[in-house]
């Protein structure tokens, strides 16, 4: 069974033109090797945006007189990545795949009464391994002005995602909406509904983990027949399934190993920081915050994996320390 997948990311004004260049394939080179630039011509827009997202954001803000205080650090735009698994799209075909994303677009318009006018861009990518929709919108809430008590539309990412179960509610509503539209999808398990970074979603989706678990529990039954053609066909099916499970296991194991390595490193860093005084802790946390933002902005600006950038910097600093020790 395939799963209905919707993930959310939040962006400040400084990020908008970076994601515009990525979504609209304006960059010359991409670090993501899954992108086949030859197939980029197959990408299409449900709601096009031919100008930088920051410009369209300001146009919408002026046109609809949107309220809300916007600071440099404010998240002013959200982006849904909506997809399922590759096998699902191959099974339903091109026409139904298009309907799937158009239906998802309509869901976003109606969810929390957002309105189609506050969607900046809705772009379908068909040039990667799995078709997916990048839907960029302004998180607008319909509320009352505290002074005049008049109805207003306000940009507020915090209020739009208010409540600890807001993300679970999104997934529940999305699943129900797609099921009613006639798509045979599963809700998946809800015990660990959490915001997953987009880079991790592209590396391995929650669907792949759950699909591997479910298929592993489905023990093969012996085919009791003397029909050579049926036995041959069943043999091919089993081999194909084993290959699929092997690939999924490899992805899961790689991610798990990496997580354990990161956890071990974090524990070591925590132990070192714990021994320092409060003043130094505060200063280090201050530097770490801005360094992380620098990595994040640089990775978005150059479409370069954040963790890889960290490794390059780490190796460079290690080389400097090693040189100092040998002096």
Secondary structure as UniProt FT lines:
FT   STRAND          5..11
FT   HELIX           13..15
FT   HELIX           16..23
FT   TURN            24..25
FT   TURN            33..34
FT   HELIX           37..42
FT   STRAND          44..47
FT   HELIX           53..63
FT   TURN            64..65
FT   TURN            72..73
FT   STRAND          77..83
FT   HELIX           86..110
FT   HELIX           111..113
FT   HELIX           116..118
FT   STRAND          119..125
FT   STRAND          132..137
FT   STRAND          140..144
FT   TURN            146..148
FT   STRAND          151..155
FT   HELIX           157..160
FT   TURN            164..165
FT   HELIX           166..180
FT   TURN            181..182
FT   TURN            191..192
FT   HELIX           198..203
FT   HELIX           206..217
FT   HELIX           228..274
FT   HELIX           278..301
FT   TURN            302..303
FT   HELIX           306..326
//
